[in-house]
């Protein structure tokens, strides 16, 4: 190479490095979080002191509690607390290890056995965090290239599980079996055109037993029919329906009389009716065992504190001994649902036997910001009058909105049996609630 050409090459390299340095100096990274104006109000946290039973002390003020998931009133139950204290003295506070690394205690195995027996399945597996249960279970089975049909009203934990799975997601309209079958037929046609791909593609339907975003019950019998017709698997999330639906509180399968073996996997958290922490999955042994090596929340999180496992076992004991507790909860749900009808400007959506009542605006203001402000104003007014209800921003996918909803945001009112007595939440309480919303 001639010396002149060498100098040209050197100059080109120098120019490249100079341009690179200029680009680096000019580059401004995007902020990690959105910029917030200085006059933006700071986040407001409601601080609870004391148990969340019939009455709750929030920010130092005692209110009637319509704002917690303590459906069966077991959070402040003396039997449950005594078992937790006994376990605390025996095992200590935490576990400091995941299940595969000295984090498996005998009480964990007992709880898994009891849950499997209660749900009438072959095996159960427990997680130390309720949200992580279904969010870990979905990607344990569904991988890149697989197809998941999911209800558009699916809760946030399901959505996170779908993201982690990197599967192909097909949303169907909320509880619309015709729309689901339309998608299944489209896939069937695609499979006929590409049978080789069809043989290696797994297919799942993911639904909730009782939807936390709507208060609706899934049409499980129709889902089971579609499962066998189109050869798909059903993953059923029962966090809201476990301990609520069915004569014995076993959930939506018992509610409809569906054989639990027709469901490939059932998931639920233990943070609602069981008044503990964590979650569980149950089903056939070969399905559940797969999660012990593939469920990320199971493999990499410290296991459930033994005292919380002991509390869940005692809560199960109470649920098995007193099945009238479920009838009592249903009666209260129907009572509250009826009492909330006819409130000017608001409508109640969802099933009358759901313990989560969704109050939505009958007519939107035309601005979601104003709708949210109006709903929050109702909640604040109730709190000033010693009624504690709560607000939820729906976590549905951004591209969807239910046909029955003016706005995806809503006020939520939770029912609870609370000490097994209808008198605990009385007619006066309901009238006061109605009056102040």
N, C-alpha and C positions, 0 to 999 in steps of 0.2 A: 504494500500500500504506500503510495507517494506521501511525502511529508505534508503537502497541501491538503490532501484528503484527511490525514490524521488530525490536522488542526481544525478542519470543519467538523469532524466527529466530536472532538473535545468541546468545541463551542456549542454544539447541539446538546450535549450532555449537561453542560453548565447551564444552558438556557432552561432545560427541563427541570433541573433542581431548583433554579431560581423561581420558576413558575409554580412549582410545587410548594415552596416555602410561602409564596404570596397567597396561594389558595388556603393554606393552613392558617395563616394570620387572619384572613378575611372570614374564615368559617366561624359561625356562631351556632352552637348547639341549641336545639329546642329545649325549653324548660321541662324538667321532669314532671312537674304538675302545672296545671293552668294558673296563670297569674290572677291574683285576687286583689281587688281594689282595697285601699286602706280603710274605707268606710264600710266595708263588708262586715256584717255582725259576726262575732265569734261563734263557733259551734256550741249549741246548748245541750248539755247532758243531764238527763234525769237520773238523780242519784237515789237509790233505794237503800233504806236502812231497816233491817228486820225482814222476816219471811214474807213471801208474796202469797199470802193466803187471801181470805175474803176481804180483809182490809189490808192496805199497803201504805207504807210511809214513804212518800216521794218528795225529795227536796225538803224534808222536815215536816211535811204536811200529810195527815192521814186521809186517805181516799178509799172509796169503794173500788175494788179491783176488778176491772173488766179488761185488763191489758196484759195478761200473762198466759202462758201455755200450760198452766197447772190444772189441766182438765179434770183430773180425778181427785184433786185436792190432797195428793200424797206428799207434797213438798214439805209440809209441816207436820206430817203424821208421826206420832211418837214411836211407833214400831219401827218405821223406816229410820228415824234418827238414832234410835238405840242400836240398831244393827250397824249403822255407819260408825258410831262411836266405838263399839266393840271391835270392829275391824280396824279402826284407826289405832287403837291400843296394841293390836296384835301385829299389824303390818307396817305401821307408820303412814306417812302422808302420801308420797308418790311411789313410783317404781324405778325411775332413772334408767330405763332400758326398754327397747322395743321387745315385742313378743319373742323374737328369735334370739335375743341376747339377754337371757336371765330376767326377762320382763314378763314371763308367763307364771302367774301365781295360781294356786289351786282354786281360788275363788273365781278366776277368769274361766277356767274349764267348767266349773259348776254352773256359772251363768250361761255359758254357751249351751250346755246340756239342757238347762231349764228352758231357755228360749226355744230351742229346737222342739222340745216336748210340748211347750205351750202352743207353738205354731203348727205342730203336727207335721214337721219336716224331718229329714234324716239328720241334718247337721246345721249348726249356726256358727257364725264368726262375729266377734265383737271388735269395734273400733273405738279409739279413745276420743274421737271428735265426730259429732253427728254430721256436720257438713261434709266431712271428708269421706263418709261412708259410700254414698252413691257416686260422689265425684271420683272415688278410687275404683269402685266396682265397674263402672262403665268402661274405662280404658283398660281394665284387666282382661276384658273379653273382646271388645270391639277395637279394631286397629285400622291403620291407614288402608283405604280401599274398601273396607266394609261399609255397609249402608245402615243407617239408623233412621227409623221413622219416629218422630217425636211430636207430641201435642204442643201446639204453639203457646199454651199456657204453662208450660213446664217451669218448675221453680229454678232458682239461681244455681243451686248445687248440681242439678241435672245439667244445666247449661255449661258449667265449668267442667263436668265430666266429659261432655261431648267435645269441648275444645281440646281437652287433653288427649282424647282418643284419636283425633285427626281423621275421623271417619267422614264419609259423605253423609250430610245431614239433610233430611227431607221433612219439613214441617207440614203437618196437616191441621186443618181448622179444629178449634177446640171442641172435643167430644163429638166430632163429625165423622162417623164411621163411613159414610159415603165418600167423603173426601179422602180418607185413608185408603179405602179400597181402590179409588181411582189411581192413587200413587202406586199401590201394589200391582195393579194391572199394568201400568206403564213399565214397571220393573220386569214383570213377567214377559212382556213383549221384548224388552231389551235382552233378557236372558236367552230367549229363543234365537235371537240374532247372533249372540256371542256365548254359546254354551260352555266354552272352555273357561271364560272369565266367571261365568255363573257358578261353576263348580267350586271355585276357591273364594267366593265372596260370601261372607256371613251377613245375615240380615236380622235386625232387632227392631222391636217396637218398645219404646220407653214411655211410660205413662205414670201418673200418680193415682193412688187409690182415691184420695180426697184432695183436690187441688187447693194449695194454700193461696194461690193468686185469685181464685174465683169462688171457692167454697162448693164446687160441683163434684159429684161422684163420677168416676169413670164408668163407662158402660162395659164392664168386664166380660159378661157373657158373649157379647158381640165381638170383643177383641179376641177371645179364645177361638171363636169360630173362624175368624180371619187368620189366626195363627196357623191352624191346621190346613186351611184352604190354600194358603200361599207359602207355607213352610217357612215361617219366621219364628224368632224367639221373643218372649215377652219378659222385659225387666220392669218390675212393679215397685214404685217408690211409695211407701206407706207411712211416712213420718207423721202425717196428720190423722190418718185413719186407724193406725195401730192403737189399741186401747180405747177406741171410740166406736167403731162400727162393728156390728155383729153381736150376737147374744152374749158371747164370752169375750168380746173385745179383740178378736183375732184379725179384724180388719175387713177389707172389702171382699175377700174371698168368702169369708163366713157370711157376710152381709148378703151376697148373691147366691150362696150355696154352691160355689164353684170349687171343683176339686183342686186342692192346692198344688198337686203334682202337674197340673196343666200350666202352671206358672214357672218359668225357668229360674227366676231369681226374685226374691222379695227383699227389699231394703227398707229400713226404718231407723229413726233415731230414738234414743232413750231419754230425750230431753223434754218431752211433752208429757205424755200420760205417766211414764215411769218416774218422772221427777228426778232423773239422775243426769248423767253426762254420757256422751258417746253415741254409738249406733251399732246396728247389727245387720247382717245379711243371713238369709236362711234359704235352704233348698236341698237338692240332692247332694250327697257327700262329694262326688267327683267334681261338681260345680263349685262348691264352697272351698274345697281343698286347694283349688287353683288360685284362690285369692291369697292364700297363706304365703305364696311366693311372688304373686303378681299385684296384689293390692298395695299401692304405694303408701296409703295412710296406715295400713296395718304393719307393713315391713319397716317403715322408717320413722314412725312416731313412738314416743314412749307409751307404754301400755296404760290402760285405764287404771287409775288409782284404786286399790283394792276396796277402800271404803265405799266408793261409788258403785263398784260391782256388787258389794254386799247390800247396799241400799236398793239397787235394782232387783236383786233376788227377793228381798222382802216385799217390794212393791208387787212383784209377780205373785207372791204368796197371797197378798191381799186381793189381787184381781181374781185369783182362782177360788178363793174362799167366799167372796162376796160378789157374785155376778150381778146382783141387783144394782151395783154401782153404775153399770153401763145403762141400764134402763133409766136410772135417775138422771144421768147426764143427758140422755135423749129427751126426757121430759123437760128438762130445763132449757135445752136448745130450742125445742118447739115453743116453749113458753116465751122465751126472749124473742125468737123470730116473729111470733105473732104480735108481740107488744111493740115491735119496731116498725110495723106496717103503718103506712099513712102519714109518715112525717113529711111535712111540706118541704119540697125541694130535694129530698133524698129518697133513694130507693134501696131496698135490701136485695142483694143477689146471692145466689147459692142455695144449697139444700137447707131445709128446716132442721135437719138433724146434725148439721155441721156445727162444731163448737166455735168456729171462726165465722163471724158475721161481717159481711162486706157492705158498707154503706157508701154508695156512690151518688154523685150529683145527677139529678134527673135531667138537667140541662146545663151544658157547659157554658162558661162565660165567653168561650172562643179563644181563651188563652190558658195554656196549661199552668203558667206561673200564677195567674189569678185563681185558677181552680184550686191549686195547692194551697195558696194563701187562705182561701175561704175555708177549706177543710181543716187547716191548722188552727184557724180562728175558732172553729167549733170545738176542737179538742181543748184549746186553752180555756174556753168558756166553761167547758165541763169540769176541768181541773180546778178552776176557781170555786166551783160549787161542789167540790169533794167527790167528783166522778173521774176515774182514771180510765180513759180509752186511749187508743194509739192510732198511728198513721202509718201507712205503708206506700212506698213508691214501687209500683209493680216492676218486676225485673224480667218482663217478657222481652223477646228479641225486638230490636228497634223497628224492624220492618213489619211488625204485626200489631194489630189492635183488635180486640174482640168486637164482634158485631153488636153485642149487647151492651157495650160500654161507651159512655160518652168520653170518659177519661180513664186511663189505666191506673190512676191513683185512687186510693180509697181509705176510708176510716175502717179500722178493724176493731171489733168487739169480741172478746173471748169469753166463753162460758166455762164454768168449772163446778164440780160437785161440792167441793169445799166442805170437808168434815161430814160428807154424806147426808147433809140435811138441806131440804128445800128451803127451810127457813133462813139459811145463811144468805142466800140471794132471794130476797122476798119480793112480793109484788110492789111494795113501796120502793125498793131499789130500782126495779124496772121502770116504774113511773117517773122516778127522779131522773133516771138515765134518759128516758124519752123527752122529758121536759127540758133537759139541758143540752140537747143536741138538735 
